[in-house]
Amino acid sequence: MKVWIAQPLRSYTQQKSHVEAAGATLRELLADLERQFPGIRFRMIDEQDRVRRHMRVFANGAPVEDLATPLAPGDEVHILQALTGG
């Protein structure tokens, strides 16, 4: 499936804005991304196995926080970094 990568994470993907990855769940998709681009998962997922506060994941336009969320081969996943500050 197509995975859109946030600008701050593109140093892991050779500056590619989107990549292909596979997985039946968000957890499996992130494992595939980690296999292809070592270190990227840690930037998105914390030590409690949750999406980090400053990251947002969307599957087909719907927000996803649970790593057990099912995904299908034709889905599009967007990984974004939330803006903070004031």
N, C-alpha and C positions, 0 to 999 in steps of 0.2 A: 504494500500500500504506500501511497505517497505521504511523506511526513515533512511538513514545513518547519524549518528550524529558525528560532529567534536569532537575531543578529549577534548577541553576546555569546552564543554557542557555536557559531560558525567556524571558530578557530579549530574546533574538533572535526569539522566536516570538510576541510579544505576550502572553506568559504562558500560552500554550496548552500543555497537558500532552501533547497528541498532534496530529500534523499528517499530511497526505497528501503522499506523494512517490512518484516513479517512478524505476526504474532496473533494468537487467538484472543489475547487479553492485552490490556495496556502493559501489564507486568512483562509479558512475553515480548511485546514490541520494544520496550525499553531494554530488555536483555539483548535483543538483536541489534539495537542501536549501539549498545555497549560493546558488543562483539566487533562491530564494524568500526566504531569510533571510541576507543578506550578512554575512559575518564568522563564521558558525557553524562552518564547516568547520575554520578555523584553530584553534578551541578544541578540536577533536577529533583532528585529524591533525597530526603534526609535520612538520618540514622534510624528513625522509627518507621521507615519504609512508607513515607508519605510524600506527596508532592510538596516541594519547598514553598514557603509562604509567598515568595516573590516570583514564582513560576505559575503559569496557567496552561492547561492542556485542554484542547477542544477536539472532539471527534465528530465530524460532519456538522460542525457549527455548535454542538452542544458541549457545555463544560463537563469535564471529567476530573474527578479527584480520586476515585477508588481504583487502585491498581488492578482489581479483579474485573473491571468493566470489560465486557466482551467487545471484540472488534472483528470486522469481516474484511476479506482481501481487498474489496473495492473502496473501503473507507478512506477518508482523508483526515489526517491528524495534524493539528497545528500546535506547536510548542512555542509559547510566548513568555516573555519576561514582563511581569507587572511593573508599572511605573509607580514609584513611591516618592515621597518628599512633599514639600509644600512651598 
